[in-house]
Amino acid sequence: MCLGCGTRQPKGELIRIVRLPDDGKIVTDQTGRLNGRGCYVCRKQECMDVIIRKKKLSRALDTEVSRETVERLAAEFSELLSINGGQTIG
């Protein structure tokens, strides 16, 4: 389920964001197999904007997400969308 808009979609059509258990680093999980606490977001820029603006990412990952991390994730998200044209990775 997308954290931004709440729509249910197959996992392969969503982008996973995960907080790694070892160091707490927050990354996009392109494989969908990284260990850690994660959440999913649609392949829509609007959904990423919502989770950033409403601080849903901090609540979903149960940690404070720094502004630098949010900016990095937003850039990675935009890059994934442009590279894949919004299509499923894999």
For each residue, the residues with C-beta under 8 A, 3 or more apart:
1: 6 7 8 9 40
2: 5 6 7 8 9 14 40 41 42 47
3: 6 39 40 41 47 51 56 57 60
4: 41 42 44 46 47 48 49 50 51 56
5: 2 42 44 46 47 50
6: 1 2 3
7: 1 2 42
8: 1 2
9: 1 2 13 14 42
10: 13 14
11: 14 16 32 40
12: 32 88 89 90
13: 9 10 42 43 88
14: 2 9 10 11 40 41 42 43
15: 28 30 40 41 42 43 77 80
16: 11 28 29 32 34 38 39 40
17: 26 27 28 29 38 39 40 41 57 61 73
18: 26 27 28 29 34 35 36 37 38 39 61
19: 24 25 26 36 37 38 61 62 63
20: 23 24 25 26 27 34 35 36
21: 24 35 36 37
22:
23: 20
24: 19 20 21 63
25: 19 20
26: 17 18 19 20 57 61 63 65 69 73
27: 17 18 20 34
28: 15 16 17 18 73 76 77 80
29: 16 17 18 32 33 34 38
30: 15 80 89
31: 34
32: 11 12 16 29
33: 29
34: 16 18 20 27 29 31 38
35: 18 20 21
36: 18 19 20 21
37: 18 19 21 60 61 62
38: 16 17 18 19 29 34 61
39: 3 16 17 18 51 56 57 60 61
40: 1 2 3 11 14 15 16 17
41: 2 3 4 14 15 17 47 48 51 77
42: 2 4 5 7 9 13 14 15 47
43: 13 14 15 80 81 84 86 87
44: 4 5 47 48 86
45: 48 49 77 78 81
46: 4 5 49 50
47: 2 3 4 5 41 42 44 50 51
48: 4 41 44 45 51 52 73 74 77
49: 4 45 46 52 53
50: 4 5 46 47 53 54 56
51: 3 4 39 41 47 48 54 56 57 60
52: 48 49 55 57 70 74
53: 49 50
54: 50 51
55: 52 58 59 65
56: 3 4 39 50 51 59 60
57: 3 17 26 39 51 52 60 61 65 70 73
58: 55 61 63 64 65
59: 55 56 62
60: 3 37 39 51 56 57
61: 17 18 19 26 37 38 39 57 58 65
62: 19 37 59
63: 19 24 26 58
64: 58
65: 26 55 57 58 61 69 70
66: 69 70
67: 70 71
68: 71 72
69: 26 65 66 72 73
70: 52 57 65 66 67 73 74
71: 67 68 74 75
72: 68 69 75 76
73: 17 26 28 48 57 69 70 76 77
74: 48 52 70 71 77 78
75: 71 72 78 79
76: 28 72 73 79 80
77: 15 28 41 45 48 73 74 80 81
78: 45 74 75 81 82
79: 75 76 82 83
80: 15 28 30 43 76 77 83 84 89
81: 43 45 77 78 84 85 86
82: 78 79 85
83: 79 80
84: 43 80 81 87 88 89
85: 81 82
86: 43 44 81
87: 43 84
88: 12 13 84
89: 12 30 80 84
90: 12
